[in-house]
């Protein structure tokens, strides 16, 4: 998929954000290089290092991506910093995008597992206006947000187990 920063916040994006429990105002953030040591795809490490270096506040939320041809919207967990009252994205881009659409989420914070690993959240996705739950790192979050989906998955696995037993497997 060729995901990109949405050119504007459409009604579909607003609906998607509401459905995944995000009510903060989306903001376009430009990449700002504050250190040549910060790496693409390591926003949490970059923010942690910048916090230690400058004392800035870390703000967590989601980058919103879209692919118009497939009517797909994705929210990817992300960290930025707040310097002098302004949100700044200090993580270099792999794809070269200059600007991202960021939505703050004060209800979710990552947890450092060890010096190499963070515990965080899987992406949220919407295809043709319907939320597609992804493989969750935080399973309680999916059960809370989509209890009927969670019940369906449990019932499906239960049915598969019964079918396997019935076939001697």
FENURLIN-V389843 format. One record per pair of residues at least 24 apart in sequence whose C-alpha atoms are under 7 Angstrom apart, sorted by the first residue. I is the first residue (numbers start at 1). J is the second residue. D is the distance in whole Angstrom. If there is no record, write none. Layout:
BEGIN
I/J/D
I/J/D
END
This chain:
BEGIN
2/67/6
3/65/6
3/66/5
3/67/5
4/65/5
4/66/6
4/67/6
5/64/7
5/65/5
5/66/6
5/100/6
5/101/6
6/65/6
6/66/6
12/129/7
16/126/7
22/105/7
24/103/6
24/104/6
25/103/6
26/101/6
26/102/6
26/103/5
27/101/6
27/102/5
27/103/6
28/99/6
28/100/6
28/101/5
28/102/6
29/88/7
29/89/6
29/99/5
29/100/5
29/101/6
29/102/7
30/89/6
30/98/6
30/99/4
30/100/7
31/89/5
31/90/6
31/91/7
31/92/7
31/98/6
31/99/6
32/88/7
32/89/6
32/90/5
33/90/6
34/90/6
38/91/6
39/91/6
39/92/6
40/91/6
40/92/5
40/93/5
40/94/6
42/91/7
43/78/6
43/79/6
43/91/5
44/79/6
46/91/7
47/79/7
47/80/6
47/81/6
56/81/6
56/82/6
56/83/6
57/81/6
57/82/5
58/82/6
59/104/7
60/104/6
60/105/6
60/106/7
60/109/7
61/102/7
61/103/5
61/104/4
61/105/4
62/102/6
62/103/5
62/104/7
63/100/6
63/101/6
63/102/5
63/103/7
64/101/5
64/102/6
71/127/6
71/128/5
72/126/6
72/127/5
72/128/6
73/125/6
73/126/5
73/127/7
74/123/7
74/124/6
74/125/4
74/126/6
75/123/5
75/124/5
75/125/6
76/123/5
76/124/7
77/121/6
77/123/7
END
